[in-house]
Amino acid sequence: MTLLEDPASHDTTADTSASKEGLLARTGRAAGRRPRRVLALWAIVIVASAPLAVTLTGALSGAGWEAQGSTAQEVRDELRTDFPQLGAEAAIVAYRQDTPIADDPAGLTALVAGLQGSAGTTTVVDPLTAPTEAGLLSPDGQAALIPVGLESTTDADLPESAGEVMATVAGIELPAGAEADTTGEWAVWHDFNTLNEEALHRAELLSGLPTIILLFVAFGSAIAAGLPLLLAVAGIAVGFAALHLGTSATPLSVWSMNFSMMIGLAVGIDYSLFIVSRYREEREDGKDPLDAIAGTLATAGKAVFLSALTVVLSLAAIFLVPVMVFRSMAVGMILSVVATAAASLTLLPAILVALGDRVLVAKGDDDPDRAAEGRWARWTAAAMRRPGLTLAAGLGVLLLLAVPALGMRLGMPGAGVVDRGEQSRDGYDAVVDSFGPGAPAPLFVTVPAADATAVVEIAAADRGVVAADVVAEPAASGRTVVRITPATTVDDEATSQLVGRLRGQLDAAVPEAALGGPGAQNHDLTAALTGTAPLAIGAIMLVAFVLLLVVFRSLLIAVTSILFNLVGVAASFGFATLVFQYGHGASLLGIEHQGFVDAWAPLFFFALLFGLSMDYQLFLLAAIKERRDATGDARLAVREGIARTGRPITNAALIMIVVFIAFGVTGPIPPTELGVTLALAVFLDATVIRMMLVPSLLGMLGEKAWYLPGWLDRRLPHISFSH
């Protein structure tokens, strides 16, 4: 049969068994019968998606890190509406020179003149003419701050306007011994977004060659090795296009793009390996392409569908967090997973049938699949001979890694997410050096004018406050603003504690006062994340438990799968604590440790890791259940199921690890934290959990592992992995 030749033309008789097949088997058979139509349809979809996919970056926002409905967000909105002259969100140009500015103001004057009327600006404050109480000149007289109002109509415009200011500053020639850098919240986001996009491209290049090599080793065929990449590209392109369309309805964060691509590559390769491996088995059993692809989708295809469903439902729990960035990341990954799963169950079957025998490899005594099955069978038999010892050893490794998580401290990053050498980071460091740690990110209290003095007194009496001043004339609302300069940086735990103390005192003494600012935004965001995490985590575990119970019809398997995943996630959290909080090995990754784990990490990691670990769990248990249903021997089913799935799971895990590490080591701290932690989690899942915990437990219990009360058995729907 030649490439793209229609298999239906070779067999006009009706397949009597096809009418009895399930939906996925019929889907595979339909795609195999008309591969040219399926390929043409997908080609149209991908071509239509391409323009939207390649222009996605420009449609995404760098904003969205506020907890919706929080006090900090309310203060930000009030400052924007009633006190725009304050420039609370202005970019700050940090100027410094070797001599006192009062003796030689030429450099500062030239810088202010160059900024006046430049792109992206609305106002420029000259520190030489500003009131002394504005605090724009440093105590030593050698540094000055130039607040620059940013032109914008939405939050999405602010990072771009900050970038234009940064470009202007970089182009102004200053005298010898003088320097200037732009910093501030939106300048940091501009640099972070730029670094993130560059990291995305570097990750693609870094992961490309190792992935191709591993795929070739996994498949033993250049043609077959290209299928996972083709599938991943198709899924990512459609996912990106859908994400782009979504920006017309609501702002979506630039972070969604990175995570959409990362998860798309990971699951695309996983799903391809599972389906192609099973298709080869079906063909080796003597089936023709149509029967083989129908059988593949009835088994591996069903596992892929359920895996994608689990990932989607796990990520959907993130929508409980009232923060646009996290919802955006969840949306991006869900769209990518859905598109990739759709391609796996329609496009991939059409390609496999169209390729005919090209996707197969010649078999002989050195058949790598058979050799791998033999190795996995021997390993499983060894684990099952001493199941108690194997189980204890595996749990011991995971629990030992999990111990550091008991001391995990959560926080939100500041300018440290950007590397030194970038304008926003160098400007931030310059402000801290010349004006103090809290100067780059003061707190703001909006309060009735009559109570402003009381707010100043309360703040000034706190040990964590350097200065507190009324900085605005009363607005039409009768309210004014008190600016508070903390003694610590915006990402320091002490600043968050200060926010909590001041709010408690203000609530008692000045109930109408509202405290906001960058430090308060971090405080409220952390509170929103930790507050919603228990509900979201509970929802994820409940969904996973119900799915496992329905699919595998075993209380014990459902419960232990959840417990094993929990222990695996805890081990990953322990690793993240060691590296990103305590700094062990941080220098090897080329990052500065922050002294905390990002507050978004526990919930986000949990949702993603739980979904991804279910990927391997479903594929492995589906094979075991299929063999148990066929042989009636629970222990034999464990050995045969692991023997058949060990190689594709291992190969999929290796490739996923490469992808995650590539995305982790090429970007700023937050993507590094995610990528490296996910890589370790996948490694532990594919080795300790799948190679030690699962076979030892199932081998120890035998048929008891599949116990299900009769009353529950009668009420659950039946899902079969045989055909």
N, C-alpha and C positions, 0 to 999 in steps of 0.2 A: 504494500500500500504506500503510495507517495504522500508527501507532506501535504496536509490540508485536503486530502481526498476524503470524500464523504463516506463514512462507514455504512450508512444506510443503503448506498447503492450496491453493496455487496450482499445485503441480506434483506430481502423484501418481506420475509415472513415475520409475523408478529411474535414477539417474545412473550410466551405464555406466563412466564414468571414475573415479568415486569409489572403486571397489574397488581401483584401482591407486594411489591416493594414499597418501602417508606418514601416520604417526600424527598429526603436527601438523595437516596439511591435513584429515584426518578429524575431528580435534577441533574445528577451526574450523567445518567444515560442520555437525557435530552441534550446536554451540552456536547456529549460525545457523538451523537448522531448528526448534529449540525455544527461542527466546529467552526466552519468559515463564518457562519452567521454570528456566533458568539464572539469570535475574534474581531470581526468587523464592528460589532456593537461596542465592544470594549475600546477599540481603537478610536471610535468616534467620541466616546466619553472622555478618554484620556486627552485627545487633541483639544476638545472643548474645555477641559479643565486646565490645560497648560497655561494659558494667559493669566488666569486667576491665580494659579499656583505660584508662578514666578514673580508676580507683583504683590504677593501677600504681605511682605514686610512693610510696605508703605501704608497698608490699611490697618496695621495693628498699633496699639497704644502702648506707651511706656508708663502709663499711670495705672491706678487701680489698686493701690496698696492700702486703702483705707477700709476699716471695718464699717460697713454700711449701717447707718443709724447710731453710730457711736458718738460720744461727746466730742471727741477730737474732730470728727467730720463736721459736726454742727458748728464748731468754732471756726474751722476752715471756711465753711460757707459764709458765716457771718463776717469774717475778715474780708473775704472777697467782695461781698455786697456793700458793707457799710464802711470799711476802712481800707479801700484799695491803695490809698496814698502811703500806707505803712510799708508796702512792699514785703509782706510777710513771706511771700513765695518768690521774691526777686532772686535773680542770680547775683552772686557776690563776686566781684572782681577783686582778688587779693593782690595788692601792690606792696612791694617792699624794696628798699634800697639800702646801700651801705652807710649812708649819711643821714642825718636828720632831715626830714622832708621840709621842715620850716626853713632850713638854710638853703635848700636846693629843690624847689617844687617843680622844676621844669618837666621831669619825667611824668609825674602824676598829672600835671596839667595837660600834657600831650595825650596821655591815655584817656582822660575824661573827654577831651575834644574829639578824639577818634571814635569814642563810643557814642557821642551825641548824634542822634538820628540814624544810627547804623541799623542794619538788618536785624529784625527780631526784637528790637527794643521799643519801649514806650516812654520810659523815663530813665534818666541817669542822674544820680545824686552825687554832687561834688563834695567830697569830704572836707575840702578846704573852706567851703562856705556853709557847711551844715552846722547846726548848733552843737556845742560841746557835749551836751547830754546825749546826743545821738551815738556817741562812742565809736566814731568811725576812724579815729586816729589811735594808734597803739600807745601804751604808756611810755615806750622808749622813743616814740616819735619817728620811727623808721619804717612803719608799715601803715597802710590805710586800706579801708574797705570802701568799695564803690558799689552800692546797691543799684542794680539795673532791672527795671520792670520789663517783663517778657510779654511780647505780643502773642495773643492767643484768643481763640473762640471756644476751644474745648481743652480738657486736660491733655488730650493727645498731641496738641500743638506745642505744649510747653517744653518738652525735651528738644524738639526741633528748633524752637526759638533760642533755647539755651545753647544749642550747637552753633547757631549763627553768631551769637555773642562770643563764643569761644574762638570761632574762626576770625572774628574781627580783632580780638585781643592778640591772637597769635600773629596777625599781620601788622601790628603796630610796632614800629621800631623804637626801642627804649634806650636811654643812655647806659653806658657801661656801669655795671654794678646794680642795675635795676631789673626786677622780674615782675611778671604779672600772670596770674592764672585765674580762671573762672571756676567757681565752685557753687555749692548750693544744691538743694534737693533735685532740681530738674537738670542741672549740669551733670550730676552724678548719674541720673537715669539716662542721659544722652550717651555718656561714655559707656555705661553698662550695656545699653542696647546695642551700641556699635560693637563692643567686644563680644557680645553674645552672638551677633550675626557672623562675625569673623570666625568665632569658635565653631559655629555650625558648619561652615565650609571646611575648616581644618579637620573637624571630626569626620566629615565625609571622606576626605582624602586619607586620613590616618587609618580609618577602619576598612577602607576599600580593598586594598591588596590582601591583608590577612583574611578578610572575610571570603574573598574569592578562592584563596588557597585552601581554607578550611572546607569550603563548599565542594571544591574539586575532590579533596580527600574523602569527604563524606559520601559523595555520589559516585566517584570513580569515573565520571563522564563530564566532559566540558559542557555539553548541551544541557544535561540535567542540572549541573552546577549553576547555570545561568537562570534557571527557573525561579528560585527564591528571590533573587535580585529584581527580576522582571516583575514578580508579584508585588514585592515591597514598593517598587517605584510606582506601579499602578495604584496601589492603595494610598500611598502618600500623596500622589498628585490629586486624586479625587478628594482625599481628606483635606488637603490644603485649599482646594477650590471651594469646598463646602464651608471651610473656616472663613475664607474671604467673603463669601456670600453672607455669612453670619454677622460680619462687621457692619453690614448695612442696617441691621436690626438693633445691635447693641455694641458698645465698645468691647474689644477683646484684647488681651494683653499680648505683647510680643513674646512672652514666655511660652505661650501656647504653641508656637511654631517649633521651638526646639524639642519640646516633649512629644509633640505630634510625630515628628520625624523619628525620634529615638524609639518610641513604642512601635511605630509602623514598621521600622526595619526589624525590630526584635520579633514581633509576632508574625510578620510576613515570612521570615526565615523559619521560625518554629513551625508554622502551619504547613509550609512547603515541605519541610523535611518529613513531617508526620504523614502527609498525604502521598508524597512520592514514594516513601519507603513502603507504605502499605500497598500502593499500586504495583510496585515491583513484586511484592509477595504474591499478590493475586495473579499476576501474569506468570510467575514461576510455577504456580499451581495449574497451569495449562488453560487458563481462561482467556477468551478473546478480549480485545480492548474495551468493548462496551460492557461486558459482564464484569470485567476487572474494575472499571471506574465506578460502576454501580456498587459493587462490593466495597470498594474503598470509601466511598462517601457514606455508605451504611454503617461503617465502623469508624475509621479515622476521621471521616468528615463529620460524623456526629460528635466526636470528641472535640474537634475544632469549633463546631458551632457552640457547644456547651461552654468551652473555654472562653470564646469571645463573649458569650452572654455573661459569664462570671466576671470577666474583666470590666465590661461595660457597667454592670450593676455595682461592682466595687467602686469604680470611679464616680458613679452617679452619687454616691454618698457624700462626695466632696461638695456637692451643691448645697448641703446643709450649712456650709461655712459662708457667712455673709461678706465675702471679699471677692471683688471682680477678678483679680489675678488668678485665684485658685479655681474659680468656676471656669475661667477661660482655659486654663491648662487642662481641666477635666474635659471640657468640650472638645478641645483639640485632639486629645488622645482618644476619646470615644469615637469621634468621626474617623480617625485613622484606623482604629481597630475594626469598626464596622465595615469600612471600605475594603480593608485587607481581607477580612473574613469573607465578604461577598466575592472578592476576586478569587479567593482560595476555593470556593464552592461552585464557581461558574467558569471563570477564565482558566484556572489551572486544569480542570478536567478536560476542557476543550483542547488545550495545548498538549496534554499528555496523549490523548487519542490521536491528535493530528500528527504528532511526532512518530507514532507507531513504535517500532522497536528501538528507535534512536535513544530513547530515555533509559533503556535497559543496558546492563553491562554483561559481558561474556562471563559465564560461570565455569568454574573448574575447581580443582582441589584447593586453590588459594583464594576462593571466594571470600571477600572481606566480610560480607554480611553473615555468612555461616560461621566464619571464624569468630566474629564478635559474639554471635549467639552462644557459641561454645564457652567463651570466656565468661560471659554474664551468667550462664547457667552454673558454671563452676563456682563463681563468686556467691551467687544466691544460695547454692547448696551449702557452702561453707558458713554463710551467715545464719542459715536456718538450723545448722547442726548445734550451734551455741547461741540460740536466739536471745536468751537473757543477757549474756555478756555483750553481744553486739548492740542490743537495745540500750543497755546502760552506758556503753562507750560512746555511742552516738549522742545520747542525751547529755552526757557529761561534757562533751566538746561544745555543744550549743549553749548549755547553761553557763559554762565557764566564760564563753565569749559574751554572754548576756550580762554578767555581773556589773561591768562599768556603767550600764544603762541605769542602775539604781541611783547613781549620782548625776544623771544627765540634767543639765541646766538649759533652759530654753531662752532664746532672745531673738531680736530682729537686727539684721546687719545695718551698718551705716556706710560711710564712704569707703570703708575697708573692702567692700565688694569689688572695687575698682583698683587695678594695680597701680603702684607708684610709677610715675612717668607720664600718666595721663593728667590732663589739665585739672579735672575736677578733684582728683586725689591730691595732687600737689598743692592746689589752692586750699583744700581743706586742711592739710597739714600746716600750711603757712598761717592760716587763721588760728589754728590751735596753738602754734608756737608763739604767735604775737599777741593774741587776745585771750587765750585760755581755752580749756577743753570744751566748755559749753557754748562758746561764742558762735560757732557755725550753725547751731540749731537751738535757738532760744525757745522757751515756752511762752505762750500767750494766754492771758486770761481776759475774756470779755465780761464786763461787769457794769451795773448801773453806776453812773459817774459819782453818785453820792457815796458809794461803798468802795471806791477805788483805793482810798487811803488805807482802809482796813485790809484790803488784799495785799498792798505793798508791805504793811507791817507784818502780816502773817508770813509772807514769803521771805522777807528779810531776816526773820527770826529763825529760819530753818538753816541748819548746818550745811545743807547741800546746795545753798543758793549763794551766788557771788554778788548779784545785783538784782534789784527789782525797781522798776520805774513806770510811771504813767507816760505813755508815748503817743497818745492821740487825743485830739479834742473830741468832746462828746458828739456823737452822731445824732441824726434826727430821732433815733429810737431812745435817746437819752443814755446810751451806754458808751463806755470808753474801753480802752485796752491797757492792760498792764503787761509789760514785757519782763520775763524772768530769765536770768542767765544762770543755768545750772553750773555746778563746779565740776561736773563729769561729762563725758562724751555722750552722744545720743544713743549709742549702742551699749553703754555701760549699764549693768544691772542697777547700780545706785541711782541712775536717772529714772528708771522705771519705778523704783521704790519712792523716789522723791515725788513723782506724779501721784502715786497712791496716797502718800502722807498729806500733800497739799490739798488734794481733792477731799480727803476726809475732814480736814480743818475748815476748808471753804464751805463744804456742805453744812457744817454746824454753825459757822459764823456768818457766811454770806451765801445763802442758798441760791441766789440768782446768778452767781458767778459760774462761769464755765471755763475749764482749763483745757487748752489744746496746744498745738505745735508738734514738731516732728517727734520729740520724745514721748508725748502723749499718744501720738498716732501709733508708735511702736507698742506702747503699753496696751492700748485698746485692741490692736491687732492680735497681740499675743493672747489677751484675755478671750477674744472671740474664737481663736483657734483652740485653745485649751478647753474652753467652755463647750464647744460643739463636738470635740473629739470623741468623748464617751458615747454620745448618741450615734455619731457616724460609724464608729468602730463596731458598736453593737449591731447596727443595721447590716454592715458588711458581713459579720459573722453569722447573723441569722439567715441572710440570703444564701451564703455558702453552705450552711448546714442543711437548709431545706433542699437545695439543689443536689447535694451529695446524697441525701436521704432518698430523694426521688430516683436519682439515676442508679445508685448502687444498692438500694433497698437493704441497708445495714445500719443499725444505730451505732454500732461500734466504729465502723469505718468513717461515718460522718463525724462522730465526736473526736476520734483520734486524728483525723485529717485536720480538723480545726486546731486541735492542741499542738500538733506537729508544726503547723504553719505559725502559730503564736510563738512557739519556742524559736523557730527560725527567724522570725521578725525581731524578736527580742535580742537574738545574737547579732543581728545587723545593727540594731540600735546601739548595742554595746560597742561595736566596732566604730560607729560614727562618733560616739562619745569620746573614745580613745583618740581618734585622729583630729576631729574638728573642735572638740572642747579642750582636750588636754595637749594636743599638738604632737602626739607620737606619730612620726612618719609624715607630718605635714610638709616638711622641707623636701621630701622625695617627690611630692606632688607639685612643688613649686608654689605653695600657698602659705599665707600667714594664718595660723589658727586664730579663731575669733574668741575663744574662751567660753563658747557656748555652742549648742546645736540650734540651727535655725528653727524658730517656733513652728514653722509650717511643716517641718520634716516628719514628726511622728505620724500625724494623720495622713499626710501625702504618701509617705513611705508605706504605711500600713495598707492603704487602699491599693497602691500599685503592686506591692509585694504579694499581697493576698491574692490579687487577681492573677499575677504571673505564676505564682506557685501552684495555683489551681490548674494552670496550663499543663504542667508536667503530671500533676496528680491525676487529672482526668484521663490523660492519654495512657498513663501507666495502669490505673485501676480498670479502665475500659478493657485493656488487653487481658488483664487478669480475670475480670468477670467473664469475658468472652470465652476464655479457655476453661473456666470453671463450669460455665453453662454447657460447654461441649464435652468435657471429660467427666464432670461430676466429682472431681478430686480437687479439693481446695488447695492442698499443699503443692501438688503438681502444677496447678494453675498459676501459683505464685512464681515458680521457677520458669515456666514457659512464657508467662506474660512479661517478666522482667528480661528474659533472654531476647524476646522479640522487640522490646522497646528500648533496651539499654543503649544501643548504639545511636539511634536517632535522638534520644533525649540528651545523651552526652554531647553529640555533635551540635545540637541546637543550643545547649547551654554554653559550649565553648564560643560559638559565634555570638550569642547574646552578650557574653562577658566582654568580648572584643569590642562590640558596638558600644556598650555602656562605658567601658574604660576610655574609649576614644572620645566620647562626649564629655566624660568627666575630666580628663587631664588637659583638655584644650581650652577650657573656658574659665570664667570667674568662679569664685568660691561656691555660690549656690548650685550651679550645674555640676561642679566637681563633687560636691557633697552628695548629690543625687546619683550621679553616674557611678562613682566608686563604691558607694554603699550598695547600690543595686547589683553591681558586678559581684561583690562578695556574697550577697544574698542568693543570687542565682547559683553561684558555686556551691554554697552550703546546701541549697535545695536539691541540686542535681547529684550531689555526692552523699553527704551525711544522711539527709532525709530519705532520698530514693534508694540509696545503696545499702543503708544500714537500718534505719528505723522501720520503714515499710515492710521489707521482707522478713525482718526478725519478728515483728509483731504479728503479721499475718501467718507466718510459719509457726509461731508459738501457739496461736489460737486455732488454726485450721478452720474447720467448718463453723466453729463458734463465732468466728469473725463476721459471718454473714447472717447472724441472727436478726430477725425482725418480728416483733409481736404480730400475731395473726390479725388482730383488730386493725393494726396500722397497715399491714400488708394489703388488706381488702380495700383500704381507702386511698392508697397511693396509686398514681398512674404508672403504667409499665413502659420502661424504655429498654430496648434490646440493643446489644452491640454485635449480634450475630446476623447472618443473612443466609 
